Amino acid sequence: MTKYKINPKIAYRKIKDEIFVVDTENSYLHKLNETASFIWECIKKEMSDEEIIENLIREFDVEYFEAEKDLKEFLKTLKEKNLIL
């Protein structure tokens, strides 16, 4: 069970159902859609991969393999951009 943490150098703010993430080191603003914002909130709560997948299935009524695939892709992007540790 892998758990991730939001990079403490990152600033973010939730507005309605979307989260805006500011990478102050690179002066870049990331706008997360509803699903990505949901995953971000799960990361913030220090949920494991499996816990996030279970929550995605419940919240968005998707199959396990789809939730797992989408989560892996999103986590990879967050890691590449150094937004999570």
N, C-alpha and C positions, 0 to 999 in steps of 0.2 A: 504494500500500500504506500504509494508515493503521495506526499503532501508538498504543496508549494506555498511560497510566501510572496506577497507583493513587495517589490523592491522598495525599500524605505526612501529612496531618492526620488520616487515617483509621486506626483500629486494627482489626485483624481476627485471628481465631483459627479454625483448622480443628479440628473435632471430628467424628471419623469421616468421613463423606462430605459433611458440610455445613460451610459457612463462616459465621461470625457476624461481621458488620461493624458497628463502632460509630462512629457519626458524633458525635464529641465536641462539635462546634459546636452541633448541634441536639439533643443527648442522645437519639439515636434508635438502636435496635438493628435491624439487618436480618439476617434469616435466609435464606441462600441454599440452594436445593435442590441436588440432585446435579448437574444440568446447569449451573445458574448457578455453582455452586462450581467446576466443571470450566473454565468460561469465565474465571472470576476467576483461576484458576491460570495459564491461558494468558496473560492480561493481565499477571500478575505476571512472567512469563517474557519479556515484551515482544514477543509474537508479533504479526504483522500480521493484518488481517482474514482474508485468504486462508489463512494458516496455521491460524488458529483454526477456520475452516470445515472445512478438511481434517481437522483433529483431531476435530471434532465428528462428521463423517461416519464416520471410523474407529471412534471410541469408542461411538457410539450408533446406528450403522447407519441413518442417515437420508439422504434425498436432498439434493442440493446446495441446491436452492431452499428447502427447509425449514430447513436449517442456516443459510443466509444470512438468511432472514427472522427466525428466532428470535434470531440474533446481533444484527441491527440493532435489534430491539425492546429487547433487554436492554441494549445499549450506550446507547441513547437514554435509558432509565430511569436507568442509572448516571450519565450526564452530567447529567440533570435534577436528580439528588440530590447532585451534586458529589462523587461517590465516585471518579470517574476524571477524568483531565486529558487 
